[in-house]
Structures are given as structure tokens and as C-alpha cells.
Amino acid sequence: MDGATIIELLTETGVKADPYPLYAKARELGPVAPAGDGVFVVSGYAAVNRVLRTPAFGVATADMMAGLAPEFLAHSSLALFGRSILQRNAPDQPRVRSLIASVFTARRVAALRPAVEAAVARLLEGMAEQGADGSPVDFMDAFAYRLPVGVICELLGVPDRDRHLFRGLASDLTAVLEISENLGELTAADRAADELSRYFTELAAERLARPQDDLVSDLARIAADDSGRLSAEELLANLVLLLVAGFETTTNLLGNGLALLFRHPGAAAGLRNGAVAPAGFADEVLRFDSPVQATGRVALAEGLAVDGLPVPLGSEVTLLIGAANRDPARYERPDEFDPTRTDSQPLSFGGGQHFCLGSQLARLEAEVAVPALLDRFPRLAPGGVATRRDRLVLRGYETLPVTVR
């Protein structure tokens, strides 16, 4: 098996359900391996970490992609993400990221803890009522989606009445992030991009006229101040990005975490009796079954190398985060789920200039939610067959039925 075969197999449904055996095959090729003409696959922890933190390995911008496929920018979904910090390099990416970071502060996130705790309690009560007769409750729908979408909407300033709109739209839109996505199959993603763009255009205008204490108000004011620091197109693209990134990964973190607790009852007991720290549990879920499994970079300079292998200018680099997080060169017993690890530094939130702005918020939600869930439902158990989403890059469950009594 070679690198090109590894990347090809990652698009198959069966592999997406359990990519870890294929990741082991990728690591057998070495930390980095050629995967075709001008393409490389990186699976070693140290190598992935270095690439993420090296500015000369940038992201593939919309202009780059349009040069390879002229129809690229005809898709509103691709064009929208192309205007966000997710797919921009310096100088635009650090300029816009710094503006978002100036209002999406650690202090602002920490201040959300009481709201997160209240939302968790409310959702758990809803689960209790729904499952009071012993019937299964879909954890993904009743809790794992509703908690993070409520929290990010609270931070952004999206009214309660609108929050039900976003799960399907975000799912459709984030299909464009998958490996080898066919440009001819983006109708749903384009429609979602158009609807979300219309929504945030209207909300930003409303908040500019009547500001509130939220991110939309703050960023809309920056975009309107005539300084040129943030264009209207950049405002819109990054508001959509903040929304979908703000709950997609946390939803998967919660679902993947609960599924692991069912398979490892000792971890659940440890969380209940204090032997396992909530932060340590969250770190191990991020390492063992990351909500983000892969990302990509492009060599933006001459003379680059990864682990001694030359990577020419313009080369595409696929970073297998899920493989790196289980690299035996970095972790002892890498395929063993152990939430008591003290040396875990998963790469699930990325690194360097593209490190996830919402990492602290995701951790906060998981660290509050999981212990509260176990405390509220001492008899929490699987309630049927769980189904995985047919995704690799954003890995999680479609349904996860549970019983609560």
C-alpha cells in the first residue's frame, strides 16, 4: 500500500466508519510519504505538528483552487469558506483573525460558564422527560447538538427563535470540507451557504442599527468603521464560519465521548468518583477519536521538507490528525483509551496560525456537560444501534440512542 492508495481509501464509506487500521498502514510508510505527483500524506505526530506550526505551509486559498478548477468559485459554498480565515493565508488571515480574537476573548468565554451550566441542566431535564417511560432518547439530537449550538448562538447574538435552523444547514455546508469532495455534488452545500449568508447579512444589519453585547454587534461595527480592517464579505464569511465551527466539532466531541464511555465503563465510574478529571477525559477523547480527523496544507515556499523528505513549492500535504494522535512514537499504548494520561497534547484543534479559536469554548462545554450527564442519569445506557455520519474530516455520530432510567 502506498500514499496515493491511502488517500483514495479515505473517501470510502467503510473506511470512514473506522479509519484507524488504515492510519496504522499510513504510519508504516513513515511519518510522511509521497502520495502521487506533488501530493504527500503526513501521519506522524511530530511531523503533523511541525507542518501545522510552519507558516510556509499554508492553506489552499480560493484563488489557488480556482486556478486548478475554474468552476470552483461558481459554488457559493466554496467561495464563502474561501473568504473566511479557514482558507486564507498571510497577510489576510492574521489581520482578520486578530480582529475576531479581540472580541472572542478568553474572558468572554469563561464568563459563559453559568450559561453553559444552565443550558446543560435544562437539556438534561428535557432528556429525562423524553425518556421517562424507558423509551430511547437520541443523545445527538436531544443534547449533543442543542448544547453547543445554543452556546455559540448566545455568544454570536443569534435569537432563540432562530436556533433550530442551523443543524441541517451546517451539515450540508461542511460537506465541502471532506477529502476529494466532487465539485459536481455541491447543490445542498451551495443552498446552505446562500441561506446562511442571507441570514447573517440581515442579522449584522440589525445589530449595526441596534447593537447588543454579542460578537455579531462587535464585528459588524468593525466592518462598518471605514478603516478597511474588515470587509463586508469577510464579516459575512467569518460569521458563518464561527457558527458552524462553533458547534459541529463540539457536537462530535460530546457524541464520541459518550460512545467511548459506554465502551469503557471504568472511565465513567472514574468521572463519577473523581478519579478521572473532566479535562483529562476531554483531552483523551480528542486524542483517541478526534472530531477533526484530517486537514490540508500547501507548500508556499521553496526548500521545504517534512521529516527530511523534500516538499516542492505548490505541493499538497494531507495531514492525518487522527493518525498522528495515535502515533506510537508519541504515546505509549496509543490504541488504548486512557483518560488518566498526563502527557496528552492532541492535535485536534490544529496548531500555529490556524489553531482553533473556539478550543477553549469546546473544552468548557465538554467539561461541564459530561460530569453533569453522568450525575443526572446513574443508569445511562445505550438504547439502540448508533449510526455514524458518512464523514471523515468531521467525525461523529448521526444518531446515538440512549436510555436514561
C-alpha positions as MATLAB code, in Angstrom:
seq = 'MDGATIIELLTETGVKADPYPLYAKARELGPVAPAGDGVFVVSGYAAVNRVLRTPAFGVATADMMAGLAPEFLAHSSLALFGRSILQRNAPDQPRVRSLIASVFTARRVAALRPAVEAAVARLLEGMAEQGADGSPVDFMDAFAYRLPVGVICELLGVPDRDRHLFRGLASDLTAVLEISENLGELTAADRAADELSRYFTELAAERLARPQDDLVSDLARIAADDSGRLSAEELLANLVLLLVAGFETTTNLLGNGLALLFRHPGAAAGLRNGAVAPAGFADEVLRFDSPVQATGRVALAEGLAVDGLPVPLGSEVTLLIGAANRDPARYERPDEFDPTRTDSQPLSFGGGQHFCLGSQLARLEAEVAVPALLDRFPRLAPGGVATRRDRLVLRGYETLPVTVR';
ca = [
       0.000    0.000    0.000;
       1.314    3.448   -0.928;
       0.396    7.021   -0.004;
      -1.872    7.538   -3.013;
      -3.863    4.430   -2.100;
      -4.175    5.672    1.494;
      -5.749    8.945    0.361;
      -8.040    7.172   -2.109;
      -9.291    4.738    0.523;
     -10.058    7.554    2.971;
     -13.022    8.524    0.798;
     -14.690    5.100    1.141;
     -17.652    4.713    3.478;
     -16.329    1.596    5.188;
     -13.012    3.263    5.978;
     -14.737    6.373    7.298;
     -16.582    4.206    9.825;
     -13.240    3.050   11.288;
     -10.212    4.754    9.734;
      -7.735    3.701   12.417;
      -6.465    0.470   10.772;
      -5.751    2.484    7.621;
      -3.964    5.121    9.697;
      -1.702    2.380   11.055;
      -0.894    1.419    7.454;
      -0.105    5.070    6.712;
       2.320    5.258    9.635;
       4.085    2.132    8.331;
       5.102    4.226    5.317;
       6.867    6.630    7.671;
       5.858    9.950    9.245;
       5.487   11.423    5.748;
       5.124    9.653    2.393;
       4.620   10.622   -1.262;
       1.036   10.172   -2.423;
       1.241   10.974   -6.117;
       2.601   13.803   -8.205;
       3.007   16.810   -5.915;
       0.998   15.204   -3.097;
       2.162   13.987    0.326;
       0.453   12.301    3.251;
       1.677   13.014    6.788;
       0.701   10.686    9.635;
       3.391   11.054   12.325;
       2.633   13.205   15.356;
       5.843   15.247   15.297;
       5.638   15.745   11.530;
       1.982   16.856   11.579;
       2.719   19.184   14.486;
       5.646   20.804   12.638;
       3.663   21.340    9.455;
       0.777   22.911   11.362;
       3.193   25.325   13.035;
       5.213   26.249    9.939;
       3.782   29.368    8.234;
       5.354   28.386    4.898;
       2.869   25.521    4.822;
      -0.311   27.499    4.190;
      -3.851   26.576    3.273;
      -5.155   26.198   -0.258;
      -6.875   29.517   -0.915;
      -9.884   30.056   -3.141;
      -7.674   31.719   -5.760;
      -5.355   28.704   -5.821;
      -8.268   26.304   -6.205;
      -9.886   28.439   -8.912;
      -6.618   28.294  -10.843;
      -6.834   24.495  -10.837;
     -10.602   24.259  -11.330;
     -12.201   27.393  -12.850;
     -15.665   26.279  -11.710;
     -14.538   26.428   -8.052;
     -15.770   29.965   -7.357;
     -19.070   29.281   -9.090;
     -20.024   27.351   -5.953;
     -21.199   29.736   -3.248;
     -20.239   27.231   -0.528;
     -16.613   27.118   -1.657;
     -16.473   30.858   -2.254;
     -17.900   31.522    1.223;
     -15.304   29.436    3.049;
     -12.674   30.910    0.740;
     -13.357   34.356    2.207;
     -13.046   33.100    5.803;
      -9.894   32.724    7.890;
     -10.184   28.963    7.367;
      -8.878   29.337    3.809;
      -6.782   32.489    3.890;
      -3.052   32.964    4.364;
      -0.982   35.967    5.462;
      -1.481   38.863    5.397;
      -5.293   38.492    5.300;
      -5.606   35.584    7.719;
      -3.727   37.135   10.672;
      -5.402   40.501   10.061;
      -8.921   39.091   10.261;
      -8.119   36.509   12.920;
      -6.755   39.202   15.240;
      -9.997   41.172   14.873;
     -12.094   38.127   15.749;
      -9.789   37.247   18.638;
     -10.128   40.784   20.001;
     -13.827   40.174   20.667;
     -13.816   36.343   21.037;
     -11.693   36.566   24.173;
     -10.807   34.003   26.834;
     -12.502   36.233   29.389;
     -15.701   36.311   27.348;
     -15.671   32.523   27.002;
     -15.027   31.983   30.710;
     -17.952   34.263   31.517;
     -20.216   31.835   29.647;
     -19.804   29.078   32.267;
     -23.026   29.918   34.158;
     -24.937   29.965   30.864;
     -23.399   26.618   29.868;
     -24.303   25.104   33.237;
     -27.877   26.362   32.941;
     -28.209   25.055   29.388;
     -26.847   21.648   30.426;
     -29.338   21.398   33.285;
     -32.219   22.378   31.001;
     -31.287   19.879   28.311;
     -30.796   17.068   30.820;
     -34.252   17.741   32.194;
     -35.606   17.512   28.666;
     -33.876   14.162   28.201;
     -35.351   12.934   31.489;
     -38.850   13.861   30.396;
     -38.404   12.356   26.926;
     -37.084    9.072   28.305;
     -39.223    8.853   31.439;
     -41.132    5.835   30.119;
     -37.935    3.967   29.277;
     -38.031    4.751   25.576;
     -34.746    5.617   23.821;
     -33.614    9.225   23.520;
     -31.319   10.293   20.687;
     -28.442   11.908   22.557;
     -27.181   13.629   19.418;
     -30.465   15.424   18.796;
     -31.555   15.998   22.393;
     -28.224   17.151   23.798;
     -25.015   16.959   21.738;
     -26.324   19.303   19.055;
     -28.527   21.547   21.164;
     -25.916   22.470   23.780;
     -23.141   23.827   21.520;
     -25.498   25.449   19.030;
     -27.197   27.259   21.918;
     -23.877   28.387   23.368;
     -22.358   29.654   20.114;
     -25.614   31.386   19.221;
     -25.605   33.036   22.651;
     -22.072   34.268   22.002;
     -22.857   35.465   18.492;
     -26.194   37.017   19.399;
     -28.492   34.755   17.368;
     -32.034   34.914   18.793;
     -33.509   31.794   20.422;
     -36.261   31.606   17.834;
     -33.764   31.006   15.014;
     -31.502   28.360   16.529;
     -33.454   25.412   15.165;
     -32.499   26.459   11.621;
     -28.850   25.573   11.692;
     -28.216   21.838   12.143;
     -29.191   20.784    8.636;
     -27.661   23.851    7.023;
     -24.339   23.345    8.796;
     -24.280   19.657    7.915;
     -24.865   20.441    4.255;
     -22.316   23.254    4.180;
     -19.480   21.370    5.898;
     -19.628   18.636    3.253;
     -17.228   20.842    1.282;
     -14.512   20.172    3.871;
     -14.354   16.462    3.131;
     -11.437   14.924    1.261;
     -11.885   14.680   -2.533;
     -15.324   16.269   -2.494;
     -16.829   16.163   -6.003;
     -17.476   19.703   -7.212;
     -20.489   18.426   -9.121;
     -22.263   17.363   -5.919;
     -22.419   20.620   -4.001;
     -26.022   21.669   -4.642;
     -27.052   21.253   -0.997;
     -23.872   22.945    0.247;
     -24.399   25.913   -2.069;
     -28.008   26.252   -0.967;
     -26.919   26.182    2.690;
     -24.256   28.818    2.029;
     -26.829   31.066    0.371;
     -29.315   30.703    3.234;
     -26.714   31.297    5.935;
     -25.339   34.284    4.030;
     -28.786   35.838    3.801;
     -29.413   35.194    7.478;
     -26.200   36.816    8.719;
     -26.475   39.724    6.287;
     -29.798   40.603    7.879;
     -28.636   39.961   11.440;
     -25.481   42.069   11.012;
     -27.535   44.970    9.644;
     -29.949   44.665   12.553;
     -27.134   44.591   15.128;
     -25.406   47.542   13.474;
     -28.593   49.551   13.879;
     -29.310   48.256   17.396;
     -26.079   46.927   18.953;
     -26.106   44.349   21.724;
     -23.409   42.670   23.808;
     -22.530   39.965   21.280;
     -19.972   39.078   18.612;
     -22.161   39.982   15.650;
     -22.587   43.515   17.003;
     -18.869   43.901   17.699;
     -17.703   42.566   14.339;
     -20.385   44.427   12.373;
     -19.200   47.665   13.990;
     -15.585   46.933   12.995;
     -16.661   46.222    9.403;
     -18.610   49.483    9.238;
     -15.927   51.797   10.663;
     -14.364   52.635    7.246;
     -10.901   51.605    8.410;
     -10.665   48.800    5.860;
      -9.747   46.317    8.573;
     -12.689   44.009    7.808;
     -14.692   43.955    4.595;
     -18.389   43.165    4.434;
     -17.611   39.909    2.602;
     -15.080   38.895    5.250;
     -17.549   39.725    8.014;
     -20.210   37.524    6.491;
     -17.918   34.564    5.747;
     -16.422   34.536    9.217;
     -19.762   34.838   10.996;
     -20.892   31.716    9.144;
     -17.606   30.002    9.987;
     -17.925   30.884   13.678;
     -21.432   29.435   13.735;
     -20.731   26.107   12.051;
     -17.296   25.580   13.614;
     -18.744   26.591   16.966;
     -20.993   23.598   17.226;
     -20.049   20.981   14.613;
     -16.847   19.894   16.360;
     -18.256   20.175   19.897;
     -21.300   18.129   18.912;
     -18.948   15.396   17.725;
     -16.762   15.705   20.820;
     -19.778   15.075   23.040;
     -21.119   12.201   20.958;
     -17.753   10.484   20.513;
     -17.102   10.922   24.218;
     -20.356    9.317   25.336;
     -19.879    6.388   22.954;
     -16.438    5.826   24.482;
     -17.896    5.917   27.991;
     -20.305    3.148   27.040;
     -17.379    1.044   25.839;
     -15.239    1.931   28.848;
     -17.437    1.880   31.974;
     -14.363    2.286   34.157;
     -13.886    5.765   32.732;
     -17.491    6.635   33.533;
     -17.010    5.369   37.092;
     -13.830    7.432   37.362;
     -15.648   10.588   36.291;
     -18.373    9.904   38.828;
     -15.997    9.281   41.750;
     -13.417   11.921   40.866;
     -10.621    9.570   39.810;
     -10.842   10.912   36.271;
     -10.671   14.666   35.710;
     -13.182   16.086   33.202;
     -10.364   17.951   31.449;
      -8.335   14.754   31.145;
     -11.342   12.906   29.774;
     -11.926   15.599   27.146;
      -8.260   15.513   26.116;
      -8.332   11.738   25.707;
     -11.493   11.820   23.597;
      -9.841   14.454   21.414;
      -6.782   12.218   21.077;
      -8.445    8.814   20.732;
     -11.376    9.672   18.443;
     -10.862   13.231   17.261;
     -13.856   15.228   15.981;
     -11.478   16.547   13.288;
      -9.534   13.773   11.568;
      -7.665   15.492    8.763;
      -6.730   18.816    7.251;
      -4.636   20.043    4.342;
      -1.753   22.389    3.651;
       0.124   23.650    0.595;
       3.848   24.353    0.316;
       4.095   28.117   -0.222;
       7.889   28.343   -0.423;
      10.884   26.660   -1.995;
      13.189   24.431    0.012;
      10.633   22.941    2.389;
      10.933   19.449    3.821;
       8.982   17.255    6.225;
      10.989   14.783    8.280;
      13.805   15.059    5.758;
      11.625   14.473    2.689;
      11.711   17.443    0.270;
       8.292   19.001   -0.388;
       8.473   21.180   -3.524;
       6.708   24.520   -3.914;
       2.990   24.051   -4.595;
       2.815   20.510   -3.211;
      -0.394   19.432   -1.468;
       0.039   17.967    2.017;
      -2.711   15.898    3.664;
      -2.314   15.886    7.442;
      -3.904   12.848    9.113;
      -4.616   14.261   12.561;
      -6.417   11.101   13.640;
      -3.327    9.042   12.773;
      -0.937   11.476   14.475;
      -2.967   11.377   17.679;
      -2.355    7.617   17.868;
       1.296    7.652   16.863;
       3.211    5.091   18.993;
       6.286    7.287   18.650;
       4.425    9.914   20.702;
       2.158    7.889   23.008;
       2.516    4.670   24.949;
      -0.395    2.303   24.313;
      -1.777    4.673   21.645;
      -4.758    2.456   20.773;
      -5.849    2.238   24.413;
      -8.400    4.745   25.706;
      -6.946    6.095   28.959;
      -8.397    9.342   30.336;
      -5.828    9.369   33.154;
      -2.972   10.167   30.753;
      -0.907   13.116   31.920;
       1.016   13.774   28.703;
      -1.813   14.184   26.209;
      -1.491   17.031   23.731;
      -3.860   16.099   20.891;
      -3.588   17.946   17.607;
      -7.351   18.002   17.150;
      -7.614   21.796   17.311;
      -4.768   22.288   14.856;
      -1.749   24.433   15.574;
       0.079   27.581   14.604;
      -1.738   30.443   12.922;
      -4.820   28.306   12.198;
      -5.231   26.974   15.754;
      -8.945   26.791   16.520;
     -10.254   29.987   18.129;
     -13.062   28.019   19.787;
     -10.931   25.369   21.509;
     -11.429   26.847   24.981;
     -15.187   27.024   24.454;
     -15.383   23.400   23.276;
     -13.415   22.219   26.299;
     -15.601   24.246   28.649;
     -18.776   22.688   27.259;
     -17.399   19.138   27.460;
     -16.001   19.592   30.950;
     -19.337   20.893   32.242;
     -21.629   18.598   30.269;
     -20.158   15.115   30.699;
     -19.973   15.003   34.530;
     -23.458   16.548   34.750;
     -24.821   13.943   32.333;
     -23.389   11.054   34.364;
     -24.567   12.575   37.632;
     -28.104   13.162   36.368;
     -28.503    9.674   34.896;
     -26.809    6.974   37.020;
     -28.363    4.278   34.788;
     -27.488    5.887   31.470;
     -27.051    3.138   28.885;
     -27.096    2.513   25.130;
     -30.644    2.482   23.802;
     -30.147    1.004   20.355;
     -27.782    0.964   17.413;
     -25.789    4.158   16.952;
     -25.136    5.407   13.426;
     -22.035    7.249   12.252;
     -22.122   10.126    9.805;
     -20.595    9.285    6.441;
     -17.798   11.764    7.025;
     -14.091   11.549    7.731;
     -12.801   15.097    8.269;
     -15.584   15.912   10.748;
     -16.031   12.570   12.527;
     -19.096   11.969   14.642;
     -22.451   10.272   15.076;
     -25.705   10.893   13.254;
     -27.693    9.165   15.997;
     -26.735    7.826   19.425;
     -29.802    6.374   21.200;
     -29.647    6.116   24.988;
     -31.931    5.158   27.858;
     -31.900    7.307   30.983;
     -33.711    5.114   33.533;
];
